[in-house]
Amino acid sequence: MRSSSPWLSLSVTTKLSCPLSVELLMSTSTVKWTETPPPGTSERLMCTARNRVKLPTLSTSAKISLASNAVALGLLAIAWRAPLAAPFSYSTHKVLHVLGALLLLGNLVAGPVWVMLAWFEPGRPHLAFATRALSAADIYLTTPGVQLAAWNGVWLASTFGGVRSQPWIVESVAMLVVTSLLSVTLVLTWQERLVDAAQRGDARGTRLAMTLWGVFGTLVGVPLGLIFYEMVTKQPLVLPAAP
């Protein structure tokens, strides 16, 4: 293997006994494939193929979502060890916590509605815009919602003795961790594919990505709804209630 910036060149052998040269242009994220006959071969194989293929790269929205979830999970891990003192009053943190929940749950519902309306519109002239708006909403709505809900939730929990003090908080934290892991793996993966397919006008790819994104998004929405229920009622679903 030899490499020289910004190109990376590789050589492998195909079943047709021709070396396959792969040139990767890092700056444009494209791959150039060229098959050529080996020097001195008696067979005159014409194995030339040139294709430009886009490599999957994370969007800005996806990177921000990953960072946001990493921060939230790290915060929960710290708070699990010991309560974090609240810097402001209980009422202030409660308002900010509810605001974060509204942003998070609101975008969870509104995002799929935008995409579905654009999908069923005749000719689908706004589908690409709807998917771009979906990614933008993750930056400007979902990310602030996650951070507001997580930080203020941890501070609110300190008034009850910490996140391990009440069964309903323990259950909520457990479901939040599961939700976060599903979001940054399955949901984010298919959302990225959905946006890419919609921008390219790939109807078949968009349909597949939208279906799986919707299925996994619904799975994520269930525990979030249960968390909302527990936050309102302050009652656990599975664990015994505190005396």
N, C-alpha and C positions, 0 to 999 in steps of 0.2 A: 504494500500500500504506500502511495506517495501522496503528500499533501502540500499545497502552496496556497496561501491566503490570496483571494477569498475563495479559491476553488479547492475542493477535496476530490481526488480521483481514486477510484477503486477498480480492481480487475478481478473477475470471477470467471469460472468456466461453466458454460451451459451444456445441456444434453446434446446440442448440435456440434460439440467440440469447437465452438468459437469462444474466444474470450469476450466477456461482456464488460465494457468500460462504462463506468458510472461517474459522471461529473456533477458534483453538487455545488451549486452557486449559493453560498450562505446568505448573501445580501438580498436576494430575491426569492429565497426559499423555493427553488425549482430544481428538478432533477433532469439531466439530459442522458438518455440511454443510447449507447451506440454499440452494436454488435458488428465485429469485423472478423473475417477469416484469419486463422493463425498464419503467420509467415511460413512459407515453404510447404504448405499443405498441397497434396496432390489434387484433392477435391476442390473445385472452384465453387465454394458455397457463398451464396449471396445472402448473408445474414445481417442486413443493415436495418435498423429500426430506430427512428428518432421520435421521441415523445417528450413533451414537457408536462410534468406532473407537479402540482402544488403539494407541498408537504403540509401536514396539519400543524398549525401554530395556534397558540392560545390567543384569544382576543384580549383587549384591555379589560373588558368587562369580566372575563373569566379569571384573569390574574387578580383583579380586585376582589372578586368573590372568594377566591382561594385564600387570599391574605386575610380577608374579613373573618372567614370561618376559622382560620388558624388562630387569630387573635382571640376570638370568642372561646374556642376550646382551651387555649392556654389560660385564659381568665378563669374558666370553670375549674381547671385543674388546681390553680392557686387557691381559689376560694374553697375548694373541697378540703384543703389541708387546714385552713383556719379562716374565720370570718374576716371580711374586709370592712373596716370602719367607713361609714357613710360620711362623705364630706358636707352634704347638705341635709336639709330637713327631710323627714319621711314623705311629706306631701310633695315636695319638689321632685324627689326620685320617683314617686308613684306616677306623677304626671308625665315625666319623661319616659318611664317604662311603658305606660299605656300608649304614648305617642309612637314609640318604637314598634309596639305590637300592631298598631294600626297601619303603619307604613309597610311592615313585613307581610301581614295577612292581606292587606288591601292589594298590594302588588301581586301576591300569589293568586288572587282571584281575577284581577283586572288583566294581567298579562295574557293568560290563555284566551280570555274573551276577545282581546284585540286580534290575536292570531287567527282564531276561529272565524271571526267576522270577515277578516281579509281573505281567508281561504275559500269561504263559500260565496264571496262576491264574484259576479260574472266577470270572467277574464282575469281575475285576481290582480288588478293593477296596483293594489296597495300592499301586497303580501311582503315584498322586500322591505318596504318602509316599516311595516308592523313588526317584523322580526328585528330590525335595527332598533326600533323603539323599545322592544323587549329587553335587549341588551343594555340600552341606555337607562332604562328603569331600574335594572339591577344595580347600576352604579349610583344613581341619585335617590332611589327609594329603598331598595332591599338592603343595601349595605349600611346606610344610616340606621335603618330599622333594626337590623341585627345588633349593631353596636349599642344603640340606645337601650334595647331590651335586655341585652346581656349585662352591660355594666350596671345599669340601674337595678336590674333584677338581683344581682349579687349584693349590691348595697342594701336593697330592701330586705334580703334574706338575713342580713346581719342583725336586723331588729328582732328576728325570731330565734337568734342564736347561731346562724350560719346555714349553709345549704344542706347540711346533714341533720339539722335539728328537727325537721318536720317531714313526715312521710310524703306529703304531697309535693314538697320541694324536691325531695330525692327522686321521686318518679318524674317530675318535670325535667330535672337535669338529665336523667337517663334518656328520656325521649328526645331532648334537645341534642344530645350527643349523636344519637342514631340519625336524627334528621339532618344534622350537619354533615355527617359522613355520606349519607345518601345524596345530599345536594351536590357535594363537590365531586362526586364520582358519576353516578348514573344520570342525574338530572342535568348537570353541567355539560357532560359529554354529549348528550343528545340535543341539548339546546344549541351548542356550538355547531353541530351538524345541521340542525334545522336552519339556523341563520345562514350558514354557508350555502346550503342547497337552495334556499329561497333567493339569495343574491344571484346565483347562477341560473335561476329559472328552471331548475331540475324538479319537475312536478313529482316524479316517482320518489326521488330521494327526500323531498320535502314531506310527502305523505308518510313515509316510513319514520322519519325523524320526529315528525309532529305526533305520530301515534305513540311511539315509545316515550317521548318527552312527556306527553300527557299522562301516560300510565304511571311513570315513575314520579311525576310531579304530584299526582293524586296520592300516591303512597306517602310522600313527604307531607302533604297537607293533613293527613289523618292525625299523626302525632301532634302536629302544631295545634289542631283543633282541640285535642285532648288536653294539651298544656294550657290553652286558653280557659278551658272548663275548670281545670284544677286551680288556676290563678284566681278565678272568680269565686268558686265555692270553698277553696282551701280544704278540700277533702281528697284523700288518695283514692285511686281506682283499684289498686291491688293490695298494697301494704296495709297493715292494720293502722287505724287512725290513732293519733297520739291521744293519751288520756287528758 
